[in-house]
Amino acid sequence: MTIQEFIALHQVKFSAEWISRRSDGSEWMPGSSHWSCKFRCGRKSMTVEFSQGPAISGEPTCEDVLDCIASDVGGIKSARTFEEWASDLGFDADSRKAEQTYKACELQGEKLDLLLGIEAAEQLCFETERL
C-alpha cells in the first residue's frame, strides 16, 4: 500500500499553518520554513511542528509530513535501546542532544499510536510504501 492509499483508507485529514520559528528553539539554515501541522483521524488529532530547508518551497503535504513521522517512529520502534538507535543513526550515545531527539521521537510515536491506533501506526511505519 502506498502512503496515499494509507491516508485514504484511514481517512487522515491534514492542515498546515506557517509559523515563524520552532517552539524548541532549534537553529535552522536561513530561508527554512516552519509549519504547525495538524492531523485528524475521526475525533482524534495530533499536532507536530515540521520544518523544511530553504531548497524546498511551498506548503508541506500530508504525505510529506506523515512520511517523516513514519521514518522517525519506525526507527524508534525498531531499536531495542537508545544506544542501538543512536548507533543505527550515527549519533554519539553519550550526546544529550541525541537523547533529546530520541525522546522526541518516542513521544511522537506515542502520539501516532493514539491518533491511528497501534495496529495502523505499525502498518504505516513498516508496511506502507513511503516517499
N, CA, C and O of each residue as an XYZ file, in Angstrom:
524
protein
N       0.852     -1.168      0.000
C       0.000      0.000      0.000
C       0.904      1.239      0.000
O       1.920      1.279      0.694
N       0.528      2.221     -0.767
C       1.273      3.484     -0.796
C       0.840      4.366      0.368
O      -0.180      4.113      1.009
N       1.613      5.384      0.627
C       1.245      6.301      1.713
C      -0.064      7.028      1.365
O      -0.861      7.327      2.255
N      -0.283      7.310      0.086
C      -1.529      7.954     -0.329
C      -2.728      7.031     -0.069
O      -3.781      7.482      0.381
N      -2.556      5.748     -0.356
C      -3.630      4.782     -0.094
C      -3.876      4.644      1.412
O      -5.020      4.515      1.848
N      -2.801      4.670      2.200
C      -2.939      4.603      3.660
C      -3.754      5.790      4.169
O      -4.658      5.626      4.989
N      -3.430      6.975      3.681
C      -4.131      8.193      4.105
C      -5.619      8.102      3.761
O      -6.472      8.460      4.574
N      -5.922      7.624      2.559
C      -7.322      7.489      2.139
C      -8.045      6.420      2.965
O      -9.174      6.639      3.407
N      -7.407      5.277      3.174
C      -8.018      4.181      3.917
C      -8.363      4.592      5.348
O      -9.426      4.251      5.866
N      -7.455      5.323      5.969
C      -7.656      5.719      7.373
C      -8.278      7.106      7.516
O      -8.408      7.635      8.620
N      -8.657      7.678      6.384
C      -9.336      8.980      6.350
C      -8.598     10.034      7.179
O      -9.189     10.731      8.004
N      -7.291     10.127      6.933
C      -6.455     11.093      7.645
C      -6.636     12.460      7.000
O      -6.428     12.615      5.796
N      -7.015     13.426      7.777
C      -7.160     14.814      7.327
C      -5.941     15.592      7.793
O      -5.333     15.253      8.808
N      -5.584     16.637      7.050
C      -4.331     17.345      7.318
C      -4.479     18.834      7.043
O      -5.150     19.247      6.097
N      -3.841     19.621      7.884
C      -3.736     21.056      7.615
C      -2.367     21.522      8.097
O      -1.800     20.957      9.032
N      -1.843     22.564      7.444
C      -0.545     23.123      7.806
C      -0.673     24.638      7.900
O      -1.286     25.283      7.050
N      -0.082     25.183      8.947
C      -0.092     26.630      9.150
C       1.352     27.091      9.350
O       2.078     26.532     10.171
N       1.761     28.107      8.599
C       3.118     28.629      8.703
C       3.335     29.228     10.085
O       2.464     29.912     10.622
N       4.514     28.962     10.656
C       4.915     29.577     11.924
C       6.288     30.218     11.713
O       7.065     29.754     10.879
N       6.586     31.262     12.448
C       7.832     31.993     12.219
C       9.075     31.237     12.682
O      10.155     31.415     12.120
N       8.925     30.397     13.700
C      10.047     29.601     14.186
C       9.514     28.430     14.995
O       8.348     28.403     15.391
N      10.388     27.469     15.231
C      10.008     26.289     16.001
C       9.977     26.622     17.493
O      10.747     27.457     17.968
N       9.096     25.974     18.210
C       8.979     26.232     19.646
C      10.159     25.676     20.432
O      10.408     26.117     21.554
N      10.894     24.712     19.865
C      12.029     24.133     20.587
C      13.294     24.977     20.487
O      14.310     24.649     21.101
N      13.240     26.066     19.716
C      14.376     26.970     19.599
C      15.508     26.443     18.735
O      16.588     27.034     18.713
N      15.288     25.354     18.030
C      16.356     24.789     17.211
C      16.744     25.738     16.087
O      15.915     26.480     15.560
N      18.008     25.696     15.736
C      18.549     26.558     14.686
C      18.401     25.877     13.333
O      18.713     24.695     13.182
N      17.929     26.622     12.367
C      17.787     26.126     11.005
C      18.477     27.093     10.058
O      18.656     28.269     10.373
N      18.860     26.588      8.906
C      19.516     27.405      7.900
C      18.594     28.560      7.490
O      17.382     28.368      7.390
N      19.146     29.749      7.252
C      18.308     30.872      6.785
C      17.516     30.465      5.532
O      18.029     29.783      4.645
N      16.276     30.896      5.489
C      15.408     30.560      4.362
C      14.564     29.322      4.579
O      13.711     29.000      3.752
N      14.792     28.616      5.693
C      13.979     27.442      6.010
C      12.572     27.897      6.387
O      12.370     29.033      6.816
N      11.617     27.011      6.225
C      10.244     27.345      6.614
C       9.774     26.369      7.685
O      10.181     25.208      7.710
N       8.921     26.854      8.557
C       8.446     26.072      9.703
C       6.919     26.076      9.696
O       6.280     27.072      9.355
N       6.358     24.936     10.082
C       4.916     24.740      9.977
C       4.375     24.042     11.210
O       5.039     23.184     11.791
N       3.189     24.405     11.600
C       2.432     23.670     12.594
C       1.441     22.821     11.796
O       0.559     23.347     11.117
N       1.602     21.508     11.889
C       0.802     20.589     11.070
C      -0.130     19.771     11.964
O       0.281     19.214     12.982
N      -1.380     19.719     11.556
C      -2.376     19.004     12.345
C      -2.955     17.859     11.524
O      -3.389     18.041     10.386
N      -2.951     16.687     12.126
C      -3.586     15.506     11.547
C      -4.857     15.236     12.326
O      -4.899     15.394     13.546
N      -5.893     14.828     11.611
C      -7.137     14.421     12.248
C      -7.536     13.067     11.683
O      -7.450     12.818     10.480
N      -7.971     12.209     12.580
C      -8.437     10.882     12.191
C      -9.651     10.603     13.074
O      -9.518     10.243     14.244
N     -10.837     10.777     12.489
C     -12.047     10.696     13.295
C     -12.072     11.841     14.280
O     -11.927     12.998     13.885
N     -12.251     11.546     15.549
C     -12.291     12.584     16.584
C     -10.914     12.867     17.198
O     -10.763     13.767     18.024
N      -9.926     12.092     16.784
C      -8.587     12.233     17.354
C      -7.752     13.168     16.493
O      -7.944     13.254     15.280
N      -6.824     13.867     17.135
C      -5.943     14.762     16.384
C      -4.536     14.717     16.957
O      -4.318     14.300     18.094
N      -3.604     15.151     16.153
C      -2.196     15.200     16.532
C      -1.582     16.403     15.839
O      -1.754     16.576     14.632
N      -0.869     17.237     16.584
C      -0.210     18.397     16.004
C       1.298     18.247     16.172
O       1.780     17.891     17.248
N       2.033     18.520     15.103
C       3.501     18.454     15.124
C       4.060     19.690     14.439
O       3.398     20.305     13.602
N       5.268     20.040     14.799
C       5.982     21.081     14.069
C       6.834     20.392     13.011
O       7.427     19.341     13.254
N       6.883     21.002     11.839
C       7.594     20.423     10.701
C       8.374     21.537     10.026
O       7.839     22.619      9.785
N       9.634     21.274      9.722
C      10.468     22.288      9.075
C      11.016     21.764      7.764
O      11.249     20.567      7.597
N      11.213     22.682      6.847
C      11.768     22.371      5.528
C      12.940     23.306      5.274
O      12.865     24.500      5.564
N      14.013     22.762      4.736
C      15.169     23.579      4.398
C      14.847     24.536      3.265
O      13.796     24.422      2.635
N      15.748     25.484      2.999
C      15.482     26.525      2.004
C      15.335     26.016      0.564
O      14.799     26.733     -0.281
N      15.792     24.815      0.273
C      15.670     24.272     -1.084
C      14.253     23.790     -1.385
O      13.912     23.556     -2.544
N      13.433     23.643     -0.357
C      12.065     23.160     -0.543
C      11.109     24.323     -0.345
O      11.098     24.958      0.709
N      10.315     24.593     -1.355
C       9.362     25.697     -1.254
C       7.942     25.152     -1.214
O       7.678     24.019     -1.617
N       7.059     25.963     -0.731
C       5.653     25.586     -0.678
C       5.289     24.909      0.625
O       6.142     24.526      1.426
N       4.008     24.781      0.799
C       3.442     24.177      1.997
C       3.667     22.666      1.975
O       3.532     22.040      0.924
N       4.007     22.072      3.119
C       4.172     20.615      3.147
C       2.830     19.921      2.943
O       1.776     20.474      3.257
N       2.888     18.717      2.420
C       1.672     17.918      2.207
C       1.528     16.891      3.329
O       2.466     16.644      4.087
N       0.366     16.314      3.417
C       0.114     15.250      4.382
C       1.114     14.122      4.164
O       1.664     13.581      5.123
N       1.349     13.769      2.905
C       2.288     12.696      2.580
C       3.699     13.027      3.064
O       4.378     12.173      3.635
N       4.142     14.270      2.837
C       5.483     14.692      3.259
C       5.676     14.506      4.763
O       6.635     13.872      5.204
N       4.769     15.056      5.526
C       4.917     15.080      6.986
C       4.719     13.682      7.568
O       5.478     13.261      8.441
N       3.710     12.966      7.092
C       3.448     11.621      7.604
C       4.608     10.686      7.270
O       4.939      9.808      8.067
N       5.223     10.861      6.115
C       6.383     10.056      5.741
C       7.539     10.289      6.713
O       8.187      9.335      7.144
N       7.799     11.539      7.056
C       8.873     11.856      8.008
C       8.573     11.283      9.385
O       9.457     10.731     10.039
N       7.338     11.413      9.819
C       6.952     10.871     11.120
C       7.133      9.354     11.117
O       7.685      8.792     12.063
N       6.671      8.693     10.059
C       6.794      7.235      9.971
C       8.259      6.802      9.998
O       8.598      5.787     10.607
N       9.114      7.559      9.347
C      10.543      7.245      9.349
C      11.128      7.374     10.756
O      11.843      6.486     11.219
N      10.822      8.480     11.434
C      11.333      8.704     12.794
C      10.805      7.646     13.766
O      11.563      7.063     14.541
N       9.517      7.413     13.712
C       8.886      6.483     14.648
C       9.305      5.050     14.340
O       9.524      4.264     15.262
N       9.420      4.699     13.078
C       9.873      3.363     12.701
C      11.257      3.061     13.251
O      11.523      1.945     13.697
N      12.137      4.056     13.221
C      13.473      3.876     13.771
C      13.446      3.618     15.270
O      14.205      2.795     15.781
N      12.576      4.319     15.961
C      12.433      4.130     17.412
C      11.857      2.752     17.709
O      12.341      2.044     18.592
N      10.813      2.376     16.962
C      10.156      1.091     17.213
C      11.060     -0.089     16.868
O      10.909     -1.169     17.439
N      11.995      0.104     15.943
C      12.900     -0.972     15.536
C      14.044     -1.176     16.520
O      14.541     -2.292     16.667
N      14.459     -0.130     17.182
C      15.591     -0.210     18.108
C      15.131     -0.748     19.462
O      14.038     -0.431     19.930
N      15.971     -1.555     20.072
C      15.632     -2.081     21.398
C      16.006     -1.106     22.504
O      15.394     -1.095     23.572
N      17.024     -0.282     22.233
C      17.517      0.645     23.253
C      17.907      1.966     22.601
O      18.036      2.061     21.381
N      18.092      2.980     23.436
C      18.593      4.258     22.948
C      19.948      4.076     22.282
O      20.204      4.635     21.216
N      20.809      3.297     22.910
C      22.160      3.083     22.373
C      22.115      2.434     20.991
O      22.889      2.808     20.111
N      21.230      1.477     20.793
C      21.087      0.829     19.485
C      20.577      1.831     18.451
O      21.078      1.883     17.328
N      19.586      2.620     18.836
C      19.045      3.645     17.939
C      20.129      4.643     17.549
O      20.279      4.977     16.374
N      20.882      5.116     18.536
C      21.948      6.093     18.287
C      22.992      5.504     17.346
O      23.435      6.176     16.415
N      23.381      4.276     17.578
C      24.369      3.617     16.724
C      23.855      3.469     15.294
O      24.592      3.714     14.339
N      22.589      3.067     15.146
C      21.994      2.894     13.814
C      22.012      4.185     13.007
O      22.154      4.155     11.785
N      21.867      5.328     13.694
C      21.790      6.612     13.001
C      23.093      7.409     13.036
O      23.157      8.524     12.519
N      24.120      6.840     13.641
C      25.409      7.522     13.678
C      25.520      8.605     14.735
O      26.387      9.474     14.645
N      24.646      8.560     15.740
C      24.715      9.520     16.841
C      25.659      8.990     17.919
O      25.858      7.782     18.043
N      26.228      9.888     18.682
C      27.013      9.531     19.854
C      26.040      9.205     20.982
O      25.218     10.046     21.347
N      26.120      8.011     21.534
C      25.195      7.589     22.591
C      25.392      8.392     23.881
O      24.545      8.333     24.773
N      26.491      9.137     23.996
C      26.714      9.989     25.167
C      26.201     11.414     24.962
O      26.327     12.252     25.854
N      25.631     11.687     23.808
C      25.178     13.035     23.479
C      23.814     13.334     24.088
O      22.863     12.571     23.916
N      23.733     14.447     24.796
C      22.447     14.891     25.361
C      21.475     15.260     24.236
O      20.276     14.996     24.325
N      22.013     15.874     23.177
C      21.163     16.268     22.044
C      20.568     15.024     21.372
O      19.396     15.025     20.998
N      21.366     13.972     21.220
C      20.853     12.727     20.638
C      19.763     12.140     21.526
O      18.748     11.647     21.035
N      19.981     12.196     22.836
C      18.981     11.681     23.768
C      17.679     12.480     23.686
O      16.592     11.906     23.759
N      17.786     13.799     23.536
C      16.591     14.639     23.387
C      15.841     14.283     22.103
O      14.612     14.226     22.091
N      16.587     14.044     21.025
C      15.975     13.660     19.751
C      15.254     12.328     19.898
O      14.128     12.165     19.427
N      15.907     11.380     20.552
C      15.315     10.066     20.785
C      14.001     10.185     21.560
O      12.994      9.582     21.189
N      14.023     10.966     22.633
C      12.818     11.142     23.453
C      11.709     11.840     22.671
O      10.534     11.512     22.834
N      12.075     12.799     21.825
C      11.073     13.485     20.996
C      10.435     12.502     20.019
O       9.225     12.543     19.796
N      11.246     11.619     19.436
C      10.710     10.610     18.511
C       9.841      9.597     19.241
O       8.825      9.149     18.711
N      10.237      9.235     20.454
C       9.415      8.330     21.270
C       8.041      8.940     21.540
O       7.014      8.277     21.393
N       8.040     10.206     21.935
C       6.789     10.906     22.210
C       5.930     10.984     20.944
O       4.715     10.795     20.998
N       6.565     11.258     19.821
C       5.831     11.319     18.556
C       5.219      9.946     18.242
O       4.106      9.871     17.721
N       5.931      8.876     18.554
C       5.404      7.527     18.361
C       4.180      7.257     19.213
O       3.216      6.639     18.761
N       4.227      7.727     20.453
C       3.072      7.561     21.340
C       1.868      8.322     20.800
O       0.744      7.821     20.827
N       2.109      9.529     20.312
C       1.017     10.339     19.750
C       0.460      9.693     18.479
O      -0.749      9.710     18.248
N       1.348      9.124     17.658
C       0.903      8.457     16.433
C       0.042      7.240     16.769
O      -0.973      6.995     16.117
N       0.452      6.474     17.793
C      -0.341      5.322     18.234
C      -1.730      5.758     18.693
O      -2.718      5.079     18.415
N      -1.807      6.879     19.390
C      -3.104      7.383     19.851
C      -3.964      7.874     18.693
O      -5.176      7.663     18.674
N      -3.327      8.529     17.731
C      -4.073      9.051     16.578
C      -4.649      7.937     15.723
O      -5.837      7.944     15.400
N      -3.808      6.981     15.357
C      -4.200      5.952     14.386
C      -4.615      4.630     15.022
O      -5.325      3.836     14.404
N      -4.176      4.396     16.242
C      -4.273      3.069     16.837
C      -2.946      2.355     16.565
O      -2.290      2.602     15.553
N      -2.570      1.479     17.474
C      -1.253      0.829     17.392
C      -1.097      0.036     16.100
O      -0.052      0.111     15.453
N      -2.116     -0.717     15.719
C      -2.026     -1.562     14.524
C      -1.815     -0.719     13.258
O      -0.958     -1.045     12.436
N      -2.576      0.339     13.100
C      -2.438      1.194     11.912
C      -1.103      1.939     11.937
O      -0.495      2.142     10.886
N      -0.642      2.346     13.114
C       0.654      3.026     13.209
C       1.778      2.077     12.790
O       2.707      2.483     12.091
N       1.694      0.826     13.213
C       2.686     -0.182     12.802
C       2.629     -0.383     11.286
O       3.662     -0.486     10.625
N       1.422     -0.436     10.750
C       1.247     -0.596      9.306
C       1.904      0.568      8.562
O       2.594      0.360      7.565
N       1.691      1.784      9.044
C       2.295      2.956      8.421
C       3.814      2.868      8.453
O       4.471      3.101      7.438
N       4.374      2.534      9.606
C       5.829      2.532      9.777
C       6.529      1.403      9.039
O       7.641      1.589      8.545
N       5.894      0.220      8.953
C       6.611     -0.944      8.469
C       6.038     -1.621      7.231
O       6.708     -2.456      6.622
N       4.811     -1.278      6.848
C       4.196     -1.982      5.736
C       3.730     -1.057      4.613
O       3.172     -1.518      3.618
N       3.955      0.225      4.770
C       3.480      1.182      3.784
C       4.640      1.686      2.947
O       5.683      2.081      3.470
N       4.437      1.664      1.636
C       5.428      2.205      0.714
C       5.386      3.718      0.845
O       4.374      4.358      0.558
N       6.490      4.265      1.277
C       6.512      5.693      1.537
C       7.294      6.409      0.453
O       7.779      5.790     -0.494
N       7.412      7.717      0.602
C       8.083      8.555     -0.384
C       9.562      8.288     -0.458
O      10.265      8.920     -1.247
